[in-house]
Amino acid sequence: MPDYFHGYSVVGLVAVVGVLFVGAAFSAGRLLRPVVPTREKMLTYECGVDPVGEGWAHTQVRYYVYAFLYVVFAVDSVFLFPWATVFAAPGFGGITLAEMFVFLGFLAVGLLYAYKKGVLEWT
């Protein structure tokens, strides 16, 4: 039984040391930095240009959909390369082929959804 908890105690010790290290770094940063607030330092920084108007900007939702599509195809490519190496190994052909068709089916549903929403049209 002691060997069972040894792995958890090591993980717990590393987590505690990590939290203490982050706390020490934040505390040292707070103690060592100069604190001289001025009006100019409290302004929002916009690439060297003085801010004009409100700080709230509207973003179009379609940019999020483009990011979603990128993630879908990035995950697809990350999964396809290891799959190709496993598919070539003896004894894994049928199982890995079925798994890949399930995975590609999910991706096809996502692509079909994007197509139906008109996201893939550049108008």
N, CA, C and O atoms as CSV, one atom per row, in Angstrom:
chain,resi,resn,atom,element,x,y,z
A,1,MET,N,N,0.806,-1.215,0.000
A,1,MET,CA,C,0.000,0.000,0.000
A,1,MET,C,C,0.849,1.280,0.000
A,1,MET,O,O,0.447,2.251,-0.640
A,2,PRO,N,N,2.008,1.333,0.687
A,2,PRO,CA,C,2.810,2.569,0.659
A,2,PRO,C,C,3.315,2.910,-0.737
A,2,PRO,O,O,3.451,4.090,-1.060
A,3,ASP,N,N,3.599,1.908,-1.580
A,3,ASP,CA,C,4.066,2.200,-2.933
A,3,ASP,C,C,2.964,2.833,-3.774
A,3,ASP,O,O,3.244,3.596,-4.699
A,4,TYR,N,N,1.723,2.519,-3.456
A,4,TYR,CA,C,0.594,3.057,-4.213
A,4,TYR,C,C,0.501,4.571,-4.048
A,4,TYR,O,O,0.280,5.292,-5.021
A,5,PHE,N,N,0.670,5.051,-2.823
A,5,PHE,CA,C,0.537,6.482,-2.559
A,5,PHE,C,C,1.822,7.250,-2.831
A,5,PHE,O,O,1.815,8.481,-2.824
A,6,HIS,N,N,2.923,6.549,-3.069
A,6,HIS,CA,C,4.188,7.243,-3.331
A,6,HIS,C,C,4.092,8.098,-4.602
A,6,HIS,O,O,4.571,9.231,-4.622
A,7,GLY,N,N,3.478,7.560,-5.658
A,7,GLY,CA,C,3.325,8.332,-6.897
A,7,GLY,C,C,2.475,9.564,-6.705
A,7,GLY,O,O,2.779,10.623,-7.254
A,8,TYR,N,N,1.397,9.438,-5.922
A,8,TYR,CA,C,0.543,10.596,-5.654
A,8,TYR,C,C,1.245,11.621,-4.784
A,8,TYR,O,O,1.054,12.824,-4.962
A,9,SER,N,N,2.050,11.160,-3.851
A,9,SER,CA,C,2.754,12.116,-2.984
A,9,SER,C,C,3.784,12.906,-3.787
A,9,SER,O,O,3.985,14.092,-3.529
A,10,VAL,N,N,4.435,12.272,-4.750
A,10,VAL,CA,C,5.397,12.994,-5.595
A,10,VAL,C,C,4.670,14.052,-6.430
A,10,VAL,O,O,5.136,15.186,-6.541
A,11,VAL,N,N,3.541,13.683,-7.010
A,11,VAL,CA,C,2.761,14.645,-7.809
A,11,VAL,C,C,2.276,15.789,-6.928
A,11,VAL,O,O,2.334,16.952,-7.326
A,12,GLY,N,N,1.797,15.458,-5.728
A,12,GLY,CA,C,1.345,16.503,-4.796
A,12,GLY,C,C,2.478,17.425,-4.381
A,12,GLY,O,O,2.292,18.639,-4.298
A,13,LEU,N,N,3.660,16.856,-4.116
A,13,LEU,CA,C,4.809,17.674,-3.735
A,13,LEU,C,C,5.230,18.606,-4.870
A,13,LEU,O,O,5.549,19.770,-4.628
A,14,VAL,N,N,5.233,18.105,-6.097
A,14,VAL,CA,C,5.586,18.945,-7.248
A,14,VAL,C,C,4.546,20.056,-7.427
A,14,VAL,O,O,4.904,21.188,-7.752
A,15,ALA,N,N,3.272,19.744,-7.218
A,15,ALA,CA,C,2.232,20.768,-7.338
A,15,ALA,C,C,2.406,21.848,-6.270
A,15,ALA,O,O,2.279,23.037,-6.564
A,16,VAL,N,N,2.694,21.444,-5.040
A,16,VAL,CA,C,2.887,22.424,-3.960
A,16,VAL,C,C,4.111,23.289,-4.239
A,16,VAL,O,O,4.060,24.505,-4.058
A,17,VAL,N,N,5.202,22.681,-4.673
A,17,VAL,CA,C,6.409,23.455,-4.996
A,17,VAL,C,C,6.126,24.414,-6.152
A,17,VAL,O,O,6.608,25.546,-6.138
A,18,GLY,N,N,5.355,23.982,-7.151
A,18,GLY,CA,C,5.003,24.862,-8.262
A,18,GLY,C,C,4.177,26.053,-7.811
A,18,GLY,O,O,4.421,27.179,-8.245
A,19,VAL,N,N,3.193,25.812,-6.936
A,19,VAL,CA,C,2.368,26.911,-6.424
A,19,VAL,C,C,3.218,27.871,-5.598
A,19,VAL,O,O,3.066,29.087,-5.708
A,20,LEU,N,N,4.108,27.333,-4.775
A,20,LEU,CA,C,4.985,28.195,-3.977
A,20,LEU,C,C,5.926,29.004,-4.869
A,20,LEU,O,O,6.189,30.174,-4.591
A,21,PHE,N,N,6.433,28.394,-5.932
A,21,PHE,CA,C,7.321,29.108,-6.840
A,21,PHE,C,C,6.588,30.253,-7.532
A,21,PHE,O,O,7.124,31.356,-7.640
A,22,VAL,N,N,5.383,30.005,-7.996
A,22,VAL,CA,C,4.608,31.067,-8.648
A,22,VAL,C,C,4.281,32.172,-7.652
A,22,VAL,O,O,4.382,33.354,-7.979
A,23,GLY,N,N,3.889,31.794,-6.438
A,23,GLY,CA,C,3.605,32.798,-5.405
A,23,GLY,C,C,4.827,33.634,-5.070
A,23,GLY,O,O,4.721,34.847,-4.888
A,24,ALA,N,N,6.000,32.986,-4.986
A,24,ALA,CA,C,7.239,33.722,-4.701
A,24,ALA,C,C,7.591,34.663,-5.843
A,24,ALA,O,O,8.050,35.780,-5.603
A,25,ALA,N,N,7.382,34.230,-7.079
A,25,ALA,CA,C,7.686,35.084,-8.227
A,25,ALA,C,C,6.770,36.309,-8.266
A,25,ALA,O,O,7.229,37.419,-8.536
A,26,PHE,N,N,5.468,36.109,-7.994
A,26,PHE,CA,C,4.553,37.249,-7.966
A,26,PHE,C,C,4.876,38.196,-6.814
A,26,PHE,O,O,4.815,39.416,-6.970
A,27,SER,N,N,5.214,37.639,-5.677
A,27,SER,CA,C,5.556,38.483,-4.521
A,27,SER,C,C,6.824,39.272,-4.783
A,27,SER,O,O,6.885,40.461,-4.470
A,28,ALA,N,N,7.839,38.634,-5.352
A,28,ALA,CA,C,9.082,39.343,-5.671
A,28,ALA,C,C,8.828,40.433,-6.702
A,28,ALA,O,O,9.390,41.523,-6.600
A,29,GLY,N,N,8.002,40.157,-7.677
A,29,GLY,CA,C,7.675,41.177,-8.675
A,29,GLY,C,C,6.970,42.366,-8.059
A,29,GLY,O,O,7.234,43.510,-8.428
A,30,ARG,N,N,6.065,42.100,-7.109
A,30,ARG,CA,C,5.346,43.185,-6.457
A,30,ARG,C,C,6.276,44.027,-5.580
A,30,ARG,O,O,6.132,45.248,-5.509
A,31,LEU,N,N,7.218,43.377,-4.920
A,31,LEU,CA,C,8.130,44.092,-4.028
A,31,LEU,C,C,9.210,44.862,-4.781
A,31,LEU,O,O,9.650,45.912,-4.312
A,32,LEU,N,N,9.638,44.377,-5.913
A,32,LEU,CA,C,10.774,44.973,-6.622
A,32,LEU,C,C,10.396,46.005,-7.679
A,32,LEU,O,O,11.244,46.800,-8.084
A,33,ARG,N,N,9.165,46.012,-8.127
A,33,ARG,CA,C,8.815,46.941,-9.196
A,33,ARG,C,C,8.569,48.345,-8.636
A,33,ARG,O,O,8.100,48.497,-7.508
A,34,PRO,N,N,8.884,49.357,-9.423
A,34,PRO,CA,C,8.575,50.727,-8.995
A,34,PRO,C,C,7.087,51.022,-9.199
A,34,PRO,O,O,6.505,50.652,-10.219
A,35,VAL,N,N,6.487,51.685,-8.226
A,35,VAL,CA,C,5.068,52.021,-8.303
A,35,VAL,C,C,4.947,53.538,-8.283
A,35,VAL,O,O,4.992,54.162,-7.223
A,36,VAL,N,N,4.794,54.123,-9.465
A,36,VAL,CA,C,4.627,55.563,-9.603
A,36,VAL,C,C,3.484,55.779,-10.593
A,36,VAL,O,O,3.734,56.042,-11.769
A,37,PRO,N,N,2.239,55.673,-10.140
A,37,PRO,CA,C,1.121,55.828,-11.076
A,37,PRO,C,C,0.958,57.285,-11.513
A,37,PRO,O,O,0.953,58.199,-10.688
A,38,THR,N,N,0.826,57.478,-12.804
A,38,THR,CA,C,0.528,58.795,-13.362
A,38,THR,C,C,-0.681,58.642,-14.283
A,38,THR,O,O,-1.110,57.530,-14.591
A,39,ARG,N,N,-1.210,59.764,-14.707
A,39,ARG,CA,C,-2.388,59.730,-15.574
A,39,ARG,C,C,-2.074,59.070,-16.910
A,39,ARG,O,O,-2.900,58.329,-17.443
A,40,GLU,N,N,-0.885,59.333,-17.458
A,40,GLU,CA,C,-0.512,58.754,-18.744
A,40,GLU,C,C,-0.331,57.243,-18.649
A,40,GLU,O,O,-0.635,56.517,-19.596
A,41,LYS,N,N,0.162,56.772,-17.515
A,41,LYS,CA,C,0.355,55.333,-17.357
A,41,LYS,C,C,-0.961,54.581,-17.213
A,41,LYS,O,O,-1.024,53.385,-17.495
A,42,MET,N,N,-2.002,55.266,-16.780
A,42,MET,CA,C,-3.296,54.616,-16.595
A,42,MET,C,C,-4.134,54.579,-17.875
A,42,MET,O,O,-5.188,53.943,-17.897
A,43,LEU,N,N,-3.683,55.252,-18.948
A,43,LEU,CA,C,-4.403,55.224,-20.213
A,43,LEU,C,C,-4.219,53.882,-20.910
A,43,LEU,O,O,-3.217,53.197,-20.702
A,44,THR,N,N,-5.181,53.515,-21.727
A,44,THR,CA,C,-5.089,52.293,-22.508
A,44,THR,C,C,-4.071,52.494,-23.618
A,44,THR,O,O,-4.079,53.517,-24.303
A,45,TYR,N,N,-3.199,51.517,-23.792
A,45,TYR,CA,C,-2.170,51.610,-24.823
A,45,TYR,C,C,-2.702,51.057,-26.140
A,45,TYR,O,O,-3.158,49.916,-26.203
A,46,GLU,N,N,-2.644,51.870,-27.187
A,46,GLU,CA,C,-3.106,51.457,-28.512
A,46,GLU,C,C,-2.025,51.724,-29.543
A,46,GLU,O,O,-2.169,52.626,-30.368
A,47,CYS,N,N,-0.962,50.969,-29.512
A,47,CYS,CA,C,0.108,51.031,-30.507
A,47,CYS,C,C,0.704,52.429,-30.637
A,47,CYS,O,O,1.028,52.853,-31.746
A,48,GLY,N,N,0.851,53.135,-29.556
A,48,GLY,CA,C,1.460,54.443,-29.587
A,48,GLY,C,C,0.521,55.568,-29.939
A,48,GLY,O,O,0.947,56.722,-29.965
A,49,VAL,N,N,-0.732,55.290,-30.210
A,49,VAL,CA,C,-1.712,56.304,-30.566
A,49,VAL,C,C,-2.597,56.557,-29.353
A,49,VAL,O,O,-2.997,55.615,-28.668
A,50,ASP,N,N,-2.903,57.814,-29.086
A,50,ASP,CA,C,-3.788,58.131,-27.969
A,50,ASP,C,C,-5.164,57.526,-28.212
A,50,ASP,O,O,-5.701,57.646,-29.313
A,51,PRO,N,N,-5.740,56.882,-27.209
A,51,PRO,CA,C,-7.047,56.256,-27.390
A,51,PRO,C,C,-8.142,57.291,-27.598
A,51,PRO,O,O,-8.158,58.341,-26.955
A,52,VAL,N,N,-9.060,56.972,-28.513
A,52,VAL,CA,C,-10.168,57.857,-28.835
A,52,VAL,C,C,-11.447,57.036,-28.765
A,52,VAL,O,O,-11.488,55.919,-29.282
A,53,GLY,N,N,-12.474,57.556,-28.146
A,53,GLY,CA,C,-13.758,56.873,-28.090
A,53,GLY,C,C,-13.821,55.864,-26.960
A,53,GLY,O,O,-13.052,55.925,-26.001
A,54,GLU,N,N,-14.760,54.928,-27.096
A,54,GLU,CA,C,-14.964,53.920,-26.063
A,54,GLU,C,C,-13.934,52.804,-26.175
A,54,GLU,O,O,-13.303,52.629,-27.217
A,55,GLY,N,N,-13.776,52.071,-25.116
A,55,GLY,CA,C,-12.871,50.939,-25.126
A,55,GLY,C,C,-13.539,49.655,-25.561
A,55,GLY,O,O,-12.886,48.613,-25.608
A,56,TRP,N,N,-14.825,49.696,-25.881
A,56,TRP,CA,C,-15.577,48.501,-26.261
A,56,TRP,C,C,-15.665,48.432,-27.775
A,56,TRP,O,O,-16.130,49.371,-28.422
A,57,ALA,N,N,-15.215,47.315,-28.337
A,57,ALA,CA,C,-15.265,47.141,-29.788
A,57,ALA,C,C,-16.059,45.885,-30.120
A,57,ALA,O,O,-15.945,44.873,-29.429
A,58,HIS,N,N,-16.848,45.948,-31.160
A,58,HIS,CA,C,-17.640,44.799,-31.585
A,58,HIS,C,C,-16.821,43.965,-32.570
A,58,HIS,O,O,-16.146,44.503,-33.448
A,59,THR,N,N,-16.890,42.671,-32.411
A,59,THR,CA,C,-16.200,41.745,-33.300
A,59,THR,C,C,-17.234,40.888,-33.999
A,59,THR,O,O,-18.201,40.435,-33.386
A,60,GLN,N,N,-17.028,40.671,-35.268
A,60,GLN,CA,C,-17.981,39.866,-36.009
A,60,GLN,C,C,-17.806,38.390,-35.657
A,60,GLN,O,O,-16.688,37.921,-35.444
A,61,VAL,N,N,-18.897,37.680,-35.599
A,61,VAL,CA,C,-18.895,36.274,-35.193
A,61,VAL,C,C,-18.208,35.404,-36.236
A,61,VAL,O,O,-17.681,34.346,-35.893
A,62,ARG,N,N,-18.198,35.813,-37.482
A,62,ARG,CA,C,-17.636,34.955,-38.521
A,62,ARG,C,C,-16.144,34.705,-38.304
A,62,ARG,O,O,-15.630,33.682,-38.756
A,63,TYR,N,N,-15.442,35.601,-37.633
A,63,TYR,CA,C,-14.030,35.350,-37.350
A,63,TYR,C,C,-13.866,34.182,-36.391
A,63,TYR,O,O,-12.905,33.421,-36.498
A,64,TYR,N,N,-14.788,34.038,-35.462
A,64,TYR,CA,C,-14.752,32.895,-34.567
A,64,TYR,C,C,-15.033,31.601,-35.321
A,64,TYR,O,O,-14.474,30.554,-34.995
A,65,VAL,N,N,-15.889,31.671,-36.315
A,65,VAL,CA,C,-16.190,30.479,-37.109
A,65,VAL,C,C,-14.971,30.082,-37.933
A,65,VAL,O,O,-14.701,28.892,-38.095
A,66,TYR,N,N,-14.227,31.062,-38.457
A,66,TYR,CA,C,-12.993,30.744,-39.171
A,66,TYR,C,C,-11.990,30.077,-38.233
A,66,TYR,O,O,-11.319,29.118,-38.616
A,67,ALA,N,N,-11.890,30.575,-37.027
A,67,ALA,CA,C,-10.996,29.959,-36.045
A,67,ALA,C,C,-11.448,28.538,-35.721
A,67,ALA,O,O,-10.619,27.640,-35.572
A,68,PHE,N,N,-12.755,28.334,-35.613
A,68,PHE,CA,C,-13.285,26.995,-35.361
A,68,PHE,C,C,-12.944,26.053,-36.510
A,68,PHE,O,O,-12.538,24.915,-36.278
A,69,LEU,N,N,-13.104,26.514,-37.730
A,69,LEU,CA,C,-12.768,25.679,-38.877
A,69,LEU,C,C,-11.279,25.353,-38.913
A,69,LEU,O,O,-10.894,24.237,-39.260
A,70,TYR,N,N,-10.450,26.314,-38.560
A,70,TYR,CA,C,-9.011,26.041,-38.503
A,70,TYR,C,C,-8.713,24.955,-37.474
A,70,TYR,O,O,-7.922,24.050,-37.738
A,71,VAL,N,N,-9.336,25.041,-36.312
A,71,VAL,CA,C,-9.110,24.035,-35.276
A,71,VAL,C,C,-9.571,22.668,-35.753
A,71,VAL,O,O,-8.897,21.669,-35.505
A,72,VAL,N,N,-10.703,22.609,-36.429
A,72,VAL,CA,C,-11.207,21.332,-36.937
A,72,VAL,C,C,-10.195,20.705,-37.890
A,72,VAL,O,O,-9.896,19.517,-37.771
A,73,PHE,N,N,-9.670,21.472,-38.821
A,73,PHE,CA,C,-8.746,20.900,-39.792
A,73,PHE,C,C,-7.352,20.690,-39.207
A,73,PHE,O,O,-6.631,19.803,-39.664
A,74,ALA,N,N,-6.954,21.476,-38.215
A,74,ALA,CA,C,-5.679,21.229,-37.548
A,74,ALA,C,C,-5.726,19.928,-36.764
A,74,ALA,O,O,-4.769,19.154,-36.790
A,75,VAL,N,N,-6.832,19.680,-36.068
A,75,VAL,CA,C,-6.990,18.416,-35.345
A,75,VAL,C,C,-7.029,17.264,-36.341
A,75,VAL,O,O,-6.487,16.191,-36.075
A,76,ASP,N,N,-7.653,17.479,-37.456
A,76,ASP,CA,C,-7.709,16.441,-38.490
A,76,ASP,C,C,-6.306,16.062,-38.941
A,76,ASP,O,O,-5.974,14.879,-39.010
A,77,SER,N,N,-5.490,17.047,-39.243
A,77,SER,CA,C,-4.139,16.739,-39.719
A,77,SER,C,C,-3.270,16.138,-38.620
A,77,SER,O,O,-2.441,15.271,-38.896
A,78,VAL,N,N,-3.447,16.580,-37.392
A,78,VAL,CA,C,-2.667,16.021,-36.286
A,78,VAL,C,C,-3.048,14.564,-36.056
A,78,VAL,O,O,-2.199,13.764,-35.666
A,79,PHE,N,N,-4.288,14.210,-36.286
A,79,PHE,CA,C,-4.735,12.842,-36.065
A,79,PHE,C,C,-4.432,11.940,-37.256
A,79,PHE,O,O,-4.230,10.739,-37.081
A,80,LEU,N,N,-4.396,12.493,-38.446
A,80,LEU,CA,C,-4.188,11.667,-39.638
A,80,LEU,C,C,-2.768,11.118,-39.750
A,80,LEU,O,O,-2.593,9.979,-40.182
A,81,PHE,N,N,-1.762,11.883,-39.378
A,81,PHE,CA,C,-0.385,11.412,-39.522
A,81,PHE,C,C,-0.073,10.225,-38.621
A,81,PHE,O,O,0.464,9.234,-39.116
A,82,PRO,N,N,-0.383,10.267,-37.315
A,82,PRO,CA,C,-0.138,9.054,-36.512
A,82,PRO,C,C,-1.018,7.884,-36.952
A,82,PRO,O,O,-0.600,6.729,-36.873
A,83,TRP,N,N,-2.220,8.177,-37.408
A,83,TRP,CA,C,-3.104,7.108,-37.859
A,83,TRP,C,C,-2.488,6.372,-39.039
A,83,TRP,O,O,-2.588,5.149,-39.128
A,84,ALA,N,N,-1.861,7.096,-39.933
A,84,ALA,CA,C,-1.254,6.462,-41.101
A,84,ALA,C,C,-0.126,5.523,-40.693
A,84,ALA,O,O,0.061,4.481,-41.322
A,85,THR,N,N,0.618,5.865,-39.666
A,85,THR,CA,C,1.690,4.972,-39.222
A,85,THR,C,C,1.138,3.730,-38.532
A,85,THR,O,O,1.683,2.640,-38.702
A,86,VAL,N,N,0.069,3.878,-37.760
A,86,VAL,CA,C,-0.534,2.722,-37.097
A,86,VAL,C,C,-1.247,1.844,-38.116
A,86,VAL,O,O,-1.239,0.620,-37.990
A,87,PHE,N,N,-1.850,2.441,-39.101
A,87,PHE,CA,C,-2.566,1.679,-40.124
A,87,PHE,C,C,-1.615,0.752,-40.877
A,87,PHE,O,O,-2.019,-0.324,-41.318
A,88,ALA,N,N,-0.374,1.157,-41.024
A,88,ALA,CA,C,0.607,0.349,-41.738
A,88,ALA,C,C,1.107,-0.826,-40.901
A,88,ALA,O,O,1.648,-1.783,-41.456
A,89,ALA,N,N,0.939,-0.775,-39.579
A,89,ALA,CA,C,1.409,-1.860,-38.716
A,89,ALA,C,C,0.533,-3.098,-38.900
A,89,ALA,O,O,-0.665,-2.968,-39.150
A,90,PRO,N,N,1.100,-4.280,-38.783
A,90,PRO,CA,C,0.301,-5.499,-38.963
A,90,PRO,C,C,-0.689,-5.708,-37.814
A,90,PRO,O,O,-0.354,-5.505,-36.647
A,91,GLY,N,N,-1.893,-6.108,-38.157
A,91,GLY,CA,C,-2.906,-6.408,-37.155
A,91,GLY,C,C,-3.797,-5.256,-36.766
A,91,GLY,O,O,-4.750,-5.459,-36.014
A,92,PHE,N,N,-3.533,-4.054,-37.242
A,92,PHE,CA,C,-4.330,-2.887,-36.861
A,92,PHE,C,C,-5.151,-2.333,-38.017
A,92,PHE,O,O,-5.840,-1.328,-37.840
A,93,GLY,N,N,-5.103,-2.937,-39.166
A,93,GLY,CA,C,-5.727,-2.369,-40.359
A,93,GLY,C,C,-7.212,-2.106,-40.238
A,93,GLY,O,O,-7.647,-0.971,-40.429
A,94,GLY,N,N,-8.007,-3.123,-39.926
A,94,GLY,CA,C,-9.462,-2.965,-39.915
A,94,GLY,C,C,-9.966,-2.066,-38.801
A,94,GLY,O,O,-10.870,-1.257,-39.009
A,95,ILE,N,N,-9.385,-2.205,-37.622
A,95,ILE,CA,C,-9.829,-1.396,-36.480
A,95,ILE,C,C,-9.498,0.074,-36.700
A,95,ILE,O,O,-10.347,0.942,-36.495
A,96,THR,N,N,-8.284,0.352,-37.111
A,96,THR,CA,C,-7.906,1.755,-37.312
A,96,THR,C,C,-8.647,2.378,-38.491
A,96,THR,O,O,-8.926,3.577,-38.489
A,97,LEU,N,N,-8.965,1.564,-39.497
A,97,LEU,CA,C,-9.737,2.092,-40.627
A,97,LEU,C,C,-11.141,2.489,-40.178
A,97,LEU,O,O,-11.649,3.533,-40.588
A,98,ALA,N,N,-11.775,1.662,-39.337
A,98,ALA,CA,C,-13.110,1.990,-38.833
A,98,ALA,C,C,-13.062,3.233,-37.945
A,98,ALA,O,O,-13.939,4.092,-38.036
A,99,GLU,N,N,-12.050,3.334,-37.094
A,99,GLU,CA,C,-11.916,4.525,-36.248
A,99,GLU,C,C,-11.735,5.782,-37.083
A,99,GLU,O,O,-12.285,6.834,-36.757
A,100,MET,N,N,-10.968,5.675,-38.156
A,100,MET,CA,C,-10.734,6.856,-38.986
A,100,MET,C,C,-12.005,7.281,-39.703
A,100,MET,O,O,-12.252,8.477,-39.860
A,101,PHE,N,N,-12.820,6.318,-40.142
A,101,PHE,CA,C,-14.071,6.701,-40.795
A,101,PHE,C,C,-15.028,7.376,-39.810
A,101,PHE,O,O,-15.762,8.287,-40.192
A,102,VAL,N,N,-15.028,6.943,-38.555
A,102,VAL,CA,C,-15.855,7.609,-37.540
A,102,VAL,C,C,-15.350,9.035,-37.334
A,102,VAL,O,O,-16.137,9.979,-37.281
A,103,PHE,N,N,-14.031,9.181,-37.217
A,103,PHE,CA,C,-13.440,10.509,-37.015
A,103,PHE,C,C,-13.724,11.421,-38.208
A,103,PHE,O,O,-14.132,12.569,-38.031
A,104,LEU,N,N,-13.512,10.917,-39.404
A,104,LEU,CA,C,-13.781,11.726,-40.592
A,104,LEU,C,C,-15.266,12.041,-40.735
A,104,LEU,O,O,-15.629,13.071,-41.304
A,105,GLY,N,N,-16.123,11.163,-40.224
A,105,GLY,CA,C,-17.559,11.446,-40.222
A,105,GLY,C,C,-17.892,12.656,-39.350
A,105,GLY,O,O,-18.688,13.511,-39.736
A,106,PHE,N,N,-17.272,12.716,-38.168
A,106,PHE,CA,C,-17.478,13.885,-37.314
A,106,PHE,C,C,-16.971,15.156,-37.984
A,106,PHE,O,O,-17.621,16.198,-37.903
A,107,LEU,N,N,-15.832,15.084,-38.637
A,107,LEU,CA,C,-15.307,16.253,-39.338
A,107,LEU,C,C,-16.208,16.645,-40.509
A,107,LEU,O,O,-16.397,17.831,-40.781
A,108,ALA,N,N,-16.753,15.663,-41.188
A,108,ALA,CA,C,-17.655,15.956,-42.300
A,108,ALA,C,C,-18.918,16.654,-41.809
A,108,ALA,O,O,-19.434,17.546,-42.483
A,109,VAL,N,N,-19.418,16.259,-40.649
A,109,VAL,CA,C,-20.592,16.935,-40.081
A,109,VAL,C,C,-20.260,18.395,-39.784
A,109,VAL,O,O,-21.068,19.280,-40.066
A,110,GLY,N,N,-19.067,18.660,-39.210
A,110,GLY,CA,C,-18.656,20.042,-38.949
A,110,GLY,C,C,-18.503,20.851,-40.223
A,110,GLY,O,O,-18.900,22.015,-40.274
A,111,LEU,N,N,-17.934,20.243,-41.245
A,111,LEU,CA,C,-17.774,20.928,-42.520
A,111,LEU,C,C,-19.123,21.176,-43.187
A,111,LEU,O,O,-19.337,22.240,-43.768
A,112,LEU,N,N,-20.025,20.219,-43.113
A,112,LEU,CA,C,-21.361,20.388,-43.665
A,112,LEU,C,C,-22.115,21.508,-42.950
A,112,LEU,O,O,-22.823,22.289,-43.587
A,113,TYR,N,N,-21.963,21.588,-41.629
A,113,TYR,CA,C,-22.582,22.665,-40.861
A,113,TYR,C,C,-22.050,24.025,-41.310
A,113,TYR,O,O,-22.819,24.968,-41.496
A,114,ALA,N,N,-20.732,24.121,-41.483
A,114,ALA,CA,C,-20.141,25.383,-41.934
A,114,ALA,C,C,-20.616,25.728,-43.335
A,114,ALA,O,O,-20.862,26.897,-43.632
A,115,TYR,N,N,-20.748,24.737,-44.192
A,115,TYR,CA,C,-21.223,24.984,-45.557
A,115,TYR,C,C,-22.671,25.462,-45.556
A,115,TYR,O,O,-23.024,26.383,-46.293
A,116,LYS,N,N,-23.510,24.838,-44.729
A,116,LYS,CA,C,-24.926,25.227,-44.669
A,116,LYS,C,C,-25.088,26.638,-44.109
A,116,LYS,O,O,-26.001,27.361,-44.506
A,117,LYS,N,N,-24.208,27.032,-43.188
A,117,LYS,CA,C,-24.275,28.391,-42.636
A,117,LYS,C,C,-23.720,29.442,-43.598
A,117,LYS,O,O,-23.859,30.638,-43.343
A,118,GLY,N,N,-23.090,29.016,-44.704
A,118,GLY,CA,C,-22.552,29.954,-45.675
A,118,GLY,C,C,-21.206,30.528,-45.288
A,118,GLY,O,O,-20.792,31.560,-45.816
A,119,VAL,N,N,-20.523,29.869,-44.374
A,119,VAL,CA,C,-19.234,30.375,-43.905
A,119,VAL,C,C,-18.154,30.210,-44.960
A,119,VAL,O,O,-17.214,31.004,-45.009
A,120,LEU,N,N,-18.270,29.213,-45.787
A,120,LEU,CA,C,-17.223,28.911,-46.751
A,120,LEU,C,C,-17.308,29.763,-48.022
A,120,LEU,O,O,-16.519,29.564,-48.946
A,121,GLU,N,N,-18.235,30.690,-48.082
A,121,GLU,CA,C,-18.369,31.569,-49.247
A,121,GLU,C,C,-17.657,32.884,-48.961
A,121,GLU,O,O,-17.839,33.474,-47.896
A,122,TRP,N,N,-16.844,33.343,-49.916
A,122,TRP,CA,C,-16.106,34.599,-49.755
A,122,TRP,C,C,-16.815,35.699,-50.531
A,122,TRP,O,O,-16.381,36.075,-51.619
A,123,THR,N,N,-17.891,36.208,-49.979
A,123,THR,CA,C,-18.632,37.277,-50.665
A,123,THR,C,C,-18.494,38.582,-49.948
A,123,THR,O,O,-19.052,39.589,-50.386
